[in-house]
């Protein structure tokens, strides 16, 4: 929902998973968050969902840090 402007340039870079996979992980996390039932099972499932989402973000960061085009762009623009 962010639009490019005079002060903002938007660049897209690939990550090693699809938008669908990320949305599925979010949906699974939110679904578990509102389930009824045994508190320990819900807590454990919420923990797994949080770990899954965190793994996606960490993998994205690692992937972007290894992207030579992105690093070159950041260096050239003195970011």
Secondary structure as the mmCIF struct_conf table of DSSP 4:
data_model
#
loop_
_struct_conf.conf_type_id
_struct_conf.id
_struct_conf.beg_label_comp_id
_struct_conf.beg_label_asym_id
_struct_conf.beg_label_seq_id
_struct_conf.end_label_comp_id
_struct_conf.end_label_asym_id
_struct_conf.end_label_seq_id
STRN STRN1 UNK A 5 UNK A 5
TURN_TY1_P TURN_TY1_P1 UNK A 6 UNK A 7
STRN STRN2 UNK A 8 UNK A 8
BEND BEND1 UNK A 16 UNK A 17
HELX_RH_AL_P HELX_RH_AL_P1 UNK A 19 UNK A 33
TURN_TY1_P TURN_TY1_P2 UNK A 34 UNK A 34
BEND BEND2 UNK A 37 UNK A 37
HELX_RH_AL_P HELX_RH_AL_P2 UNK A 39 UNK A 65
TURN_TY1_P TURN_TY1_P3 UNK A 66 UNK A 66
HELX_RH_AL_P HELX_RH_AL_P3 UNK A 68 UNK A 76
TURN_TY1_P TURN_TY1_P4 UNK A 77 UNK A 78
#
